[in-house]
Amino acid sequence: MNLLDPGSAVIIAGLAAEPDVAMISLRHRHGRADAAAELTALRRAYAGPLLVEPFSALDLPAIAEHADGVLVGAAWMQDFQLLRAVARTGRPVVIQRAPAATLEEWLSAAEYCVAEGNHEVVLCETGTRTHLPHHTLDLALVREAGRRRPVFVDVSSDPALATAALSAGARGLLLGEDAEAGRVAEARARAALLAPLLADGEPATVAGARAEIDRVDAALATLLERRAELAGLVQRLKPVGGFAGRDLDRERQIVEAMAARAPGLGADRIARIMTAVIEAGLQASEERDLSPA
Ligand SMILES: C=C(O[C@@H]1C=C(C(=O)O)C=C[C@H]1O)C(=O)O
């Protein structure tokens, strides 16, 4: 199983938040956890992709057996013995950048894994110590490193930075083992909205074009849900809401403005699409207002 998705950003967080890749750190119990027992129990509940941070090299056999990737924490980035042992598990390796490490130091940590024959190395930016209370992500570095290797970005301090991280080329977002579901959902929504904008080049195959359509549709669904929420808000703020409060002048203005942005579809087709969208939003809002709280 691969930690990278070729088309979209991978969301990595604790199992409870239902991420694409679940993460667990064996460091939390200061090495008192039995890695084999812990991972066996986890595997009974979860069969999806799993990224594990060891407490020490002693945990690696259990990780090799149960996990899909090994996370090397920032504090261990230059522990070359550990890096080599991790690489020898044959599992993809994710290497967090130490807070003061340069691009060259980070890339050379990856080279220790490659030297062991493991080419599946992903870098993970976790930030530099600055004047801010939490680490500051270095997005220029992410962009530069991303030209050489896939890069994840740890946005656990602020999921709103997901947009910036993905724009800088991040292939995945780490939200932390204890991330709340709402923060994971925020990062996921931002990733979905951005994905069609980050696509590069014209797909050459049916499968490629369909994958691209899936990304556009994911963004559309996210926007349609948001639009329906806003239309529902207007219904509650207007003197008369729902279908009874329909404003056809406003709807015509919306269609006109959208047709200017979608000349290929043209005003008539946009009008049909938007009528369906508007009516669906009004219907959802009327149903919600009728249903008991
Ligand atoms: C949201 C409103 O209510 C209705 C729904 C609209 C929409 O979904 O955009 C537009 C006009 C109205 O028919 C509004 O008046 O702005």
The ligand as an ORCA input file, in Angstrom:
! r2SCAN-3c Opt
* xyz 0 1
  C     -30.667     33.048     -1.407
  C     -31.715     33.767     -1.803
  O     -32.979     33.212     -1.998
  C     -33.288     32.545     -3.209
  C     -32.168     31.691     -3.587
  C     -31.127     32.173     -4.348
  C     -29.848     31.452     -4.467
  O     -29.776     30.265     -4.122
  O     -28.847     32.083     -4.871
  C     -31.295     33.395     -5.036
  C     -32.455     34.107     -4.972
  C     -33.654     33.592     -4.283
  O     -34.536     33.035     -5.219
  C     -31.600     35.233     -2.051
  O     -32.634     35.885     -2.097
  O     -30.460     35.716     -2.156
*
